[in-house]
């Protein structure tokens, strides 16, 4: 899905498996960045347009790190400039992971 009302500039694509977590990320970032959301079968993609401000990428990644920690996700994959990366923060809470089992 294209970024509505935003110029096509540098974007970051975050891959989130769980739909509820993806929606929470959209809500968290949507007030400050232009956001697009797409369901792609087994993964949800949240695309964020970087603003033309110094340090905007760092600010975005720190905000996503906080979101990862609060959601006990441990890590998610993202794409920037055609390269894939993993951003890690906090520790996984396996009791909260969708479909996860503890035993």
N, CA, C and O atoms as a GROMACS GRO file, in nm:
protein
  412
    1UNK      N    1   0.085  -0.117   0.000
    1UNK     CA    2   0.000   0.000   0.000
    1UNK      C    3   0.089   0.124   0.000
    1UNK      O    4   0.181   0.133   0.081
    2UNK      N    5   0.064   0.218  -0.089
    2UNK     CA    6   0.147   0.339  -0.095
    2UNK      C    7   0.122   0.429   0.024
    2UNK      O    8   0.017   0.422   0.089
    3UNK      N    9   0.218   0.513   0.052
    3UNK     CA   10   0.204   0.609   0.160
    3UNK      C   11   0.115   0.723   0.112
    3UNK      O   12   0.155   0.801   0.025
    4UNK      N   13  -0.004   0.732   0.167
    4UNK     CA   14  -0.101   0.832   0.125
    4UNK      C   15  -0.061   0.971   0.173
    4UNK      O   16  -0.033   0.990   0.291
    5UNK      N   17  -0.058   1.066   0.082
    5UNK     CA   18  -0.029   1.204   0.118
    5UNK      C   19   0.116   1.230   0.152
    5UNK      O   20   0.149   1.336   0.207
    6UNK      N   21   0.204   1.137   0.121
    6UNK     CA   22   0.346   1.153   0.153
    6UNK      C   23   0.427   1.139   0.025
    6UNK      O   24   0.394   1.059  -0.062
    7UNK      N   25   0.530   1.216   0.015
    7UNK     CA   26   0.620   1.204  -0.100
    7UNK      C   27   0.702   1.076  -0.084
    7UNK      O   28   0.737   1.038   0.027
    8UNK      N   29   0.733   1.011  -0.195
    8UNK     CA   30   0.813   0.889  -0.190
    8UNK      C   31   0.959   0.928  -0.164
    8UNK      O   32   1.025   0.981  -0.253
    9UNK      N   33   1.006   0.903  -0.048
    9UNK     CA   34   1.144   0.936  -0.009
    9UNK      C   35   1.203   0.809   0.051
    9UNK      O   36   1.169   0.699   0.008
   10UNK      N   37   1.290   0.823   0.147
   10UNK     CA   38   1.346   0.707   0.216
   10UNK      C   39   1.243   0.647   0.309
   10UNK      O   40   1.177   0.719   0.384
   11UNK      N   41   1.229   0.515   0.303
   11UNK     CA   42   1.134   0.446   0.389
   11UNK      C   43   1.201   0.330   0.458
   11UNK      O   44   1.303   0.278   0.413
   12UNK      N   45   1.142   0.290   0.570
   12UNK     CA   46   1.186   0.173   0.645
   12UNK      C   47   1.067   0.078   0.652
   12UNK      O   48   0.956   0.119   0.684
   13UNK      N   49   1.090  -0.050   0.621
   13UNK     CA   50   0.986  -0.152   0.625
   13UNK      C   51   1.011  -0.243   0.745
   13UNK      O   52   1.114  -0.309   0.753
   14UNK      N   53   0.916  -0.246   0.839
   14UNK     CA   54   0.925  -0.333   0.955
   14UNK      C   55   0.835  -0.453   0.935
   14UNK      O   56   0.719  -0.438   0.897
   15UNK      N   57   0.886  -0.574   0.959
   15UNK     CA   58   0.809  -0.697   0.944
   15UNK      C   59   0.765  -0.745   1.081
   15UNK      O   60   0.847  -0.770   1.169
   16UNK      N   61   0.633  -0.759   1.098
   16UNK     CA   62   0.578  -0.803   1.226
   16UNK      C   63   0.482  -0.917   1.198
   16UNK      O   64   0.388  -0.902   1.119
   17UNK      N   65   0.505  -1.031   1.261
   17UNK     CA   66   0.423  -1.149   1.236
   17UNK      C   67   0.282  -1.132   1.291
   17UNK      O   68   0.185  -1.162   1.222
   18UNK      N   69   0.270  -1.084   1.412
   18UNK     CA   70   0.140  -1.075   1.480
   18UNK      C   71   0.066  -0.948   1.439
   18UNK      O   72   0.121  -0.838   1.449
   19UNK      N   73  -0.057  -0.962   1.393
   19UNK     CA   74  -0.137  -0.848   1.347
   19UNK      C   75  -0.160  -0.746   1.458
   19UNK      O   76  -0.148  -0.625   1.434
   20UNK      N   77  -0.192  -0.790   1.579
   20UNK     CA   78  -0.217  -0.698   1.690
   20UNK      C   79  -0.094  -0.613   1.721
   20UNK      O   80  -0.106  -0.493   1.745
   21UNK      N   81   0.025  -0.674   1.720
   21UNK     CA   82   0.147  -0.598   1.743
   21UNK      C   83   0.170  -0.497   1.630
   21UNK      O   84   0.212  -0.384   1.655
   22UNK      N   85   0.144  -0.538   1.507
   22UNK     CA   86   0.163  -0.447   1.393
   22UNK      C   87   0.071  -0.326   1.405
   22UNK      O   88   0.113  -0.213   1.379
   23UNK      N   89  -0.054  -0.348   1.445
   23UNK     CA   90  -0.148  -0.237   1.462
   23UNK      C   91  -0.101  -0.144   1.572
   23UNK      O   92  -0.112  -0.022   1.559
   24UNK      N   93  -0.048  -0.200   1.681
   24UNK     CA   94   0.003  -0.115   1.790
   24UNK      C   95   0.121  -0.030   1.743
   24UNK      O   96   0.134   0.085   1.785
   25UNK      N   97   0.206  -0.086   1.658
   25UNK     CA   98   0.318  -0.008   1.606
   25UNK      C   99   0.268   0.106   1.516
   25UNK      O  100   0.318   0.218   1.525
   26UNK      N  101   0.171   0.077   1.432
   26UNK     CA  102   0.113   0.180   1.346
   26UNK      C  103   0.057   0.294   1.430
   26UNK      O  104   0.081   0.411   1.401
   27UNK      N  105  -0.017   0.260   1.534
   27UNK     CA  106  -0.076   0.362   1.621
   27UNK      C  107   0.032   0.443   1.693
   27UNK      O  108   0.018   0.564   1.710
   28UNK      N  109   0.138   0.376   1.734
   28UNK     CA  110   0.244   0.445   1.809
   28UNK      C  111   0.320   0.545   1.720
   28UNK      O  112   0.354   0.654   1.764
   29UNK      N  113   0.345   0.506   1.597
   29UNK     CA  114   0.428   0.590   1.510
   29UNK      C  115   0.348   0.686   1.423
   29UNK      O  116   0.401   0.785   1.374
   30UNK      N  117   0.220   0.657   1.404
   30UNK     CA  118   0.138   0.730   1.309
   30UNK      C  119   0.124   0.879   1.334
   30UNK      O  120   0.100   0.953   1.239
   31UNK      N  121   0.137   0.924   1.456
   31UNK     CA  122   0.124   1.066   1.483
   31UNK      C  123   0.244   1.148   1.443
   31UNK      O  124   0.235   1.270   1.431
   32UNK      N  125   0.357   1.081   1.420
   32UNK     CA  126   0.480   1.155   1.389
   32UNK      C  127   0.535   1.126   1.250
   32UNK      O  128   0.603   1.211   1.192
   33UNK      N  129   0.507   1.009   1.197
   33UNK     CA  130   0.558   0.971   1.066
   33UNK      C  131   0.442   0.932   0.975
   33UNK      O  132   0.334   0.896   1.023
   34UNK      N  133   0.464   0.939   0.843
   34UNK     CA  134   0.368   0.884   0.747
   34UNK      C  135   0.386   0.732   0.747
   34UNK      O  136   0.498   0.682   0.735
   35UNK      N  137   0.275   0.662   0.760
   35UNK     CA  138   0.279   0.517   0.778
   35UNK      C  139   0.194   0.450   0.671
   35UNK      O  140   0.090   0.503   0.631
   36UNK      N  141   0.238   0.334   0.625
   36UNK     CA  142   0.156   0.246   0.541
   36UNK      C  143   0.158   0.108   0.605
   36UNK      O  144   0.258   0.068   0.665
   37UNK      N  145   0.049   0.035   0.592
   37UNK     CA  146   0.037  -0.098   0.650
   37UNK      C  147  -0.009  -0.195   0.542
   37UNK      O  148  -0.098  -0.164   0.463
   38UNK      N  149   0.054  -0.313   0.540
   38UNK     CA  150   0.018  -0.414   0.440
   38UNK      C  151   0.027  -0.553   0.503
   38UNK      O  152   0.126  -0.587   0.568
   39UNK      N  153  -0.077  -0.631   0.481
   39UNK     CA  154  -0.075  -0.771   0.521
   39UNK      C  155  -0.022  -0.852   0.403
   39UNK      O  156  -0.075  -0.842   0.292
   40UNK      N  157   0.082  -0.931   0.427
   40UNK     CA  158   0.142  -1.013   0.321
   40UNK      C  159   0.143  -1.160   0.362
   40UNK      O  160   0.250  -1.217   0.383
   41UNK      N  161   0.028  -1.218   0.375
   41UNK     CA  162   0.021  -1.360   0.411
   41UNK      C  163   0.066  -1.385   0.553
   41UNK      O  164  -0.010  -1.360   0.646
   42UNK      N  165   0.188  -1.433   0.570
   42UNK     CA  166   0.236  -1.470   0.703
   42UNK      C  167   0.308  -1.358   0.777
   42UNK      O  168   0.356  -1.378   0.888
   43UNK      N  169   0.315  -1.239   0.715
   43UNK     CA  170   0.382  -1.127   0.782
   43UNK      C  171   0.308  -0.997   0.750
   43UNK      O  172   0.252  -0.981   0.642
   44UNK      N  173   0.311  -0.906   0.845
   44UNK     CA  174   0.254  -0.773   0.827
   44UNK      C  175   0.370  -0.677   0.811
   44UNK      O  176   0.470  -0.686   0.882
   45UNK      N  177   0.357  -0.584   0.718
   45UNK     CA  178   0.465  -0.489   0.693
   45UNK      C  179   0.416  -0.348   0.726
   45UNK      O  180   0.316  -0.300   0.673
   46UNK      N  181   0.489  -0.284   0.816
   46UNK     CA  182   0.463  -0.145   0.852
   46UNK      C  183   0.574  -0.063   0.785
   46UNK      O  184   0.691  -0.079   0.817
   47UNK      N  185   0.534   0.023   0.693
   47UNK     CA  186   0.630   0.106   0.621
   47UNK      C  187   0.624   0.248   0.676
   47UNK      O  188   0.516   0.307   0.688
   48UNK      N  189   0.740   0.301   0.709
   48UNK     CA  190   0.748   0.434   0.769
   48UNK      C  191   0.834   0.522   0.679
   48UNK      O  192   0.946   0.486   0.643
   49UNK      N  193   0.781   0.639   0.643
   49UNK     CA  194   0.857   0.735   0.565
   49UNK      C  195   0.942   0.820   0.659
   49UNK      O  196   0.891   0.879   0.754
   50UNK      N  197   1.071   0.825   0.631
   50UNK     CA  198   1.160   0.909   0.711
   50UNK      C  199   1.138   1.055   0.674
   50UNK      O  200   1.120   1.090   0.558
   51UNK      N  201   1.139   1.138   0.777
   51UNK     CA  202   1.124   1.282   0.756
   51UNK      C  203   1.260   1.342   0.725
   51UNK      O  204   1.364   1.284   0.758
   52UNK      N  205   1.260   1.455   0.662
   52UNK     CA  206   1.385   1.522   0.626
   52UNK      C  207   1.436   1.605   0.743
   52UNK      O  208   1.446   1.727   0.736
   53UNK      N  209   1.467   1.535   0.850
   53UNK     CA  210   1.521   1.599   0.970
   53UNK      C  211   1.647   1.525   1.012
   53UNK      O  212   1.653   1.402   1.001
   54UNK      N  213   1.747   1.597   1.058
   54UNK     CA  214   1.868   1.529   1.106
   54UNK      C  215   1.833   1.433   1.220
   54UNK      O  216   1.760   1.469   1.313
   55UNK      N  217   1.885   1.313   1.214
   55UNK     CA  218   1.866   1.217   1.322
   55UNK      C  219   1.731   1.147   1.322
   55UNK      O  220   1.698   1.078   1.418
   56UNK      N  221   1.652   1.163   1.216
   56UNK     CA  222   1.517   1.104   1.216
   56UNK      C  223   1.521   0.952   1.218
   56UNK      O  224   1.440   0.889   1.286
   57UNK      N  225   1.614   0.891   1.145
   57UNK     CA  226   1.626   0.744   1.146
   57UNK      C  227   1.659   0.695   1.287
   57UNK      O  228   1.600   0.598   1.334
   58UNK      N  229   1.753   0.760   1.353
   58UNK     CA  230   1.789   0.720   1.489
   58UNK      C  231   1.670   0.734   1.584
   58UNK      O  232   1.647   0.647   1.667
   59UNK      N  233   1.595   0.842   1.571
   59UNK     CA  234   1.477   0.863   1.654
   59UNK      C  235   1.373   0.753   1.629
   59UNK      O  236   1.316   0.699   1.724
   60UNK      N  237   1.350   0.720   1.504
   60UNK     CA  238   1.255   0.614   1.469
   60UNK      C  239   1.300   0.480   1.526
   60UNK      O  240   1.220   0.409   1.588
   61UNK      N  241   1.425   0.444   1.508
   61UNK     CA  242   1.473   0.315   1.557
   61UNK      C  243   1.469   0.306   1.709
   61UNK      O  244   1.440   0.200   1.764
   62UNK      N  245   1.497   0.416   1.779
   62UNK     CA  246   1.485   0.416   1.926
   62UNK      C  247   1.340   0.396   1.968
   62UNK      O  248   1.313   0.324   2.065
   63UNK      N  249   1.248   0.459   1.898
   63UNK     CA  250   1.106   0.443   1.929
   63UNK      C  251   1.061   0.299   1.906
   63UNK      O  252   0.985   0.243   1.986
   64UNK      N  253   1.108   0.238   1.799
   64UNK     CA  254   1.074   0.098   1.771
   64UNK      C  255   1.139   0.007   1.875
   64UNK      O  256   1.077  -0.091   1.917
   65UNK      N  257   1.260   0.036   1.918
   65UNK     CA  258   1.323  -0.042   2.026
   65UNK      C  259   1.238  -0.040   2.152
   65UNK      O  260   1.217  -0.143   2.215
   66UNK      N  261   1.188   0.078   2.190
   66UNK     CA  262   1.101   0.088   2.308
   66UNK      C  263   0.974   0.005   2.289
   66UNK      O  264   0.931  -0.064   2.382
   67UNK      N  265   0.916   0.010   2.170
   67UNK     CA  266   0.796  -0.067   2.139
   67UNK      C  267   0.824  -0.217   2.148
   67UNK      O  268   0.742  -0.293   2.199
   68UNK      N  269   0.939  -0.260   2.098
   68UNK     CA  270   0.978  -0.402   2.105
   68UNK      C  271   0.989  -0.445   2.251
   68UNK      O  272   0.938  -0.551   2.288
   69UNK      N  273   1.056  -0.365   2.333
   69UNK     CA  274   1.073  -0.398   2.475
   69UNK      C  275   0.939  -0.405   2.545
   69UNK      O  276   0.912  -0.500   2.619
   70UNK      N  277   0.854  -0.305   2.524
   70UNK     CA  278   0.723  -0.302   2.589
   70UNK      C  279   0.635  -0.420   2.548
   70UNK      O  280   0.556  -0.469   2.628
   71UNK      N  281   0.649  -0.465   2.424
   71UNK     CA  282   0.570  -0.577   2.374
   71UNK      C  283   0.634  -0.712   2.397
   71UNK      O  284   0.578  -0.814   2.358
   72UNK      N  285   0.751  -0.714   2.461
   72UNK     CA  286   0.826  -0.837   2.488
   72UNK      C  287   0.849  -0.919   2.362
   72UNK      O  288   0.840  -1.042   2.365
   73UNK      N  289   0.878  -0.851   2.252
   73UNK     CA  290   0.898  -0.920   2.125
   73UNK      C  291   1.041  -0.969   2.106
   73UNK      O  292   1.063  -1.064   2.031
   74UNK      N  293   1.135  -0.908   2.169
   74UNK     CA  294   1.278  -0.940   2.162
   74UNK      C  295   1.344  -0.887   2.036
   74UNK      O  296   1.448  -0.820   2.045
   75UNK      N  297   1.287  -0.914   1.917
   75UNK     CA  298   1.351  -0.868   1.794
   75UNK      C  299   1.251  -0.871   1.678
   75UNK      O  300   1.158  -0.951   1.677
   76UNK      N  301   1.273  -0.782   1.582
   76UNK     CA  302   1.198  -0.786   1.457
   76UNK      C  303   1.294  -0.753   1.343
   76UNK      O  304   1.402  -0.697   1.364
   77UNK      N  305   1.254  -0.790   1.223
   77UNK     CA  306   1.336  -0.763   1.105
   77UNK      C  307   1.285  -0.636   1.038
   77UNK      O  308   1.165  -0.608   1.037
   78UNK      N  309   1.378  -0.559   0.981
   78UNK     CA  310   1.339  -0.442   0.904
   78UNK      C  311   1.430  -0.427   0.784
   78UNK      O  312   1.541  -0.480   0.780
   79UNK      N  313   1.381  -0.353   0.685
   79UNK     CA  314   1.456  -0.329   0.562
   79UNK      C  315   1.475  -0.180   0.544
   79UNK      O  316   1.382  -0.101   0.560
   80UNK      N  317   1.596  -0.142   0.509
   80UNK     CA  318   1.633  -0.003   0.483
   80UNK      C  319   1.731  -0.001   0.368
   80UNK      O  320   1.831  -0.073   0.371
   81UNK      N  321   1.705   0.080   0.268
   81UNK     CA  322   1.793   0.091   0.150
   81UNK      C  323   1.822  -0.044   0.086
   81UNK      O  324   1.933  -0.070   0.040
   82UNK      N  325   1.720  -0.131   0.082
   82UNK     CA  326   1.736  -0.261   0.017
   82UNK      C  327   1.813  -0.364   0.098
   82UNK      O  328   1.839  -0.474   0.048
   83UNK      N  329   1.850  -0.332   0.221
   83UNK     CA  330   1.923  -0.426   0.307
   83UNK      C  331   1.837  -0.464   0.426
   83UNK      O  332   1.762  -0.382   0.478
   84UNK      N  333   1.848  -0.589   0.468
   84UNK     CA  334   1.770  -0.636   0.583
   84UNK      C  335   1.855  -0.632   0.709
   84UNK      O  336   1.974  -0.662   0.708
   85UNK      N  337   1.789  -0.594   0.820
   85UNK     CA  338   1.853  -0.585   0.950
   85UNK      C  339   1.759  -0.644   1.054
   85UNK      O  340   1.640  -0.665   1.028
   86UNK      N  341   1.813  -0.671   1.171
   86UNK     CA  342   1.732  -0.713   1.285
   86UNK      C  343   1.755  -0.614   1.397
   86UNK      O  344   1.869  -0.580   1.429
   87UNK      N  345   1.646  -0.567   1.455
   87UNK     CA  346   1.657  -0.477   1.569
   87UNK      C  347   1.612  -0.555   1.692
   87UNK      O  348   1.504  -0.613   1.695
   88UNK      N  349   1.697  -0.557   1.793
   88UNK     CA  350   1.670  -0.632   1.916
   88UNK      C  351   1.660  -0.536   2.033
   88UNK      O  352   1.729  -0.434   2.039
   89UNK      N  353   1.572  -0.572   2.127
   89UNK     CA  354   1.558  -0.492   2.248
   89UNK      C  355   1.487  -0.576   2.353
   89UNK      O  356   1.392  -0.648   2.322
   90UNK      N  357   1.533  -0.567   2.475
   90UNK     CA  358   1.468  -0.640   2.584
   90UNK      C  359   1.483  -0.790   2.567
   90UNK      O  360   1.570  -0.839   2.495
   91UNK      N  361   1.395  -0.861   2.635
   91UNK     CA  362   1.395  -1.007   2.629
   91UNK      C  363   1.256  -1.056   2.594
   91UNK      O  364   1.156  -0.991   2.625
   92UNK      N  365   1.251  -1.172   2.530
   92UNK     CA  366   1.121  -1.229   2.493
   92UNK      C  367   1.047  -1.277   2.617
   92UNK      O  368   1.107  -1.334   2.709
   93UNK      N  369   0.917  -1.254   2.620
   93UNK     CA  370   0.829  -1.308   2.723
   93UNK      C  371   0.747  -1.416   2.653
   93UNK      O  372   0.647  -1.387   2.588
   94UNK      N  373   0.791  -1.541   2.666
   94UNK     CA  374   0.729  -1.650   2.591
   94UNK      C  375   0.586  -1.677   2.632
   94UNK      O  376   0.515  -1.745   2.558
   95UNK      N  377   0.542  -1.627   2.745
   95UNK     CA  378   0.401  -1.640   2.784
   95UNK      C  379   0.314  -1.546   2.700
   95UNK      O  380   0.195  -1.573   2.683
   96UNK      N  381   0.369  -1.438   2.647
   96UNK     CA  382   0.293  -1.340   2.571
   96UNK      C  383   0.306  -1.357   2.420
   96UNK      O  384   0.234  -1.292   2.344
   97UNK      N  385   0.397  -1.445   2.375
   97UNK     CA  386   0.416  -1.464   2.232
   97UNK      C  387   0.294  -1.533   2.174
   97UNK      O  388   0.252  -1.637   2.224
   98UNK      N  389   0.235  -1.476   2.066
   98UNK     CA  390   0.118  -1.540   2.006
   98UNK      C  391   0.149  -1.682   1.961
   98UNK      O  392   0.245  -1.705   1.886
   99UNK      N  393   0.069  -1.776   2.005
   99UNK     CA  394   0.088  -1.915   1.967
   99UNK      C  395   0.201  -1.984   2.040
   99UNK      O  396   0.225  -2.103   2.017
  100UNK      N  397   0.271  -1.914   2.128
  100UNK     CA  398   0.381  -1.973   2.202
  100UNK      C  399   0.330  -2.062   2.315
  100UNK      O  400   0.222  -2.041   2.370
  101UNK      N  401   0.410  -2.161   2.348
  101UNK     CA  402   0.374  -2.249   2.458
  101UNK      C  403   0.490  -2.258   2.555
  101UNK      O  404   0.606  -2.257   2.515
  102UNK      N  405   0.457  -2.265   2.680
  102UNK     CA  406   0.558  -2.284   2.783
  102UNK      C  407   0.534  -2.420   2.847
  102UNK      O  408   0.420  -2.464   2.859
  103UNK      N  409   0.637  -2.482   2.886
  103UNK     CA  410   0.610  -2.612   2.945
  103UNK      C  411   0.724  -2.656   3.017
  103UNK      O  412   0.722  -2.765   3.075
   0.00000   0.00000   0.00000
